[in-house]
Amino acid sequence: MKKSETPTKQREEFLPFTEAAKLLGSGNHTRIAQLVKQGILPAYTLPLTDKLRVRKSDVFRLAQPTH
């Protein structure tokens, strides 16, 4: 391993809308689709799937209370 590489760097985890909804406690994937459509939650197209995904870190950020 080269010194410039960081072994602790984690890969970003992407979730289907249904799993994201469970994390937020919002019921079903429709609420996540609405957040994506409103531009509140970014969605991504990944290889080997035709369904959009959201980043787990973005979902957790949404769950954080704002001050």
N, C-alpha and C positions, 0 to 999 in steps of 0.2 A: 504494500500500500504506500502511495506517495504521501509525503508530509502535508501537501495541500488538501488532501482528501479528508473529509470529516466523517469518521465512522458513526457518529451519533446523529447525523442528519436523517430525519425520518421522511419516508415517502408520504405524500398527501393521500388521504383516504377519501374516496368518492362514494357517495351513497345514492341509492335509488330514492325516489320521492317518498315511497312508503316508509322506508327506514328513517328518513329525515323527519317525517311527521311523527313517528313514534318517539324520537328523541325530544321533539318539541312538545309532545303531549297534545298535538292538535287534531288528532283523530285519523285523518286519511290523507292520501296524496294530493287531493284537490286543493287543500290549503297551501301546500308547497308550490303547486303549479301557479296559484294566484300570486304568491310572493315573487315568483320568478317573472311572471307577466308584468307585475307592477315595478320590476327593477330593484326590488328590495333584496332579493337573494339571487346571486349569479348562478347560472347553470352551464354545464359543459357537455360537449359531445365527446365520447371516448371511443377508441377503436373497438371493433368487434361487438358493438351494441348499437341499436338504433334509438335507444331511450336516453333522455337527458339525465345527467347526474348532478348532484350538488356536493360541494366540499364539506366534509364533516366539520372542519374548523369554522366555516361560514355559518353553519347551523348553530354551533355552540356560541358564536359571536352574537347571533340573533337572540339566543336565550339569555344573554347577559343583560341585567337591568341597566338602563342608561340613567345618568344623573343630570 
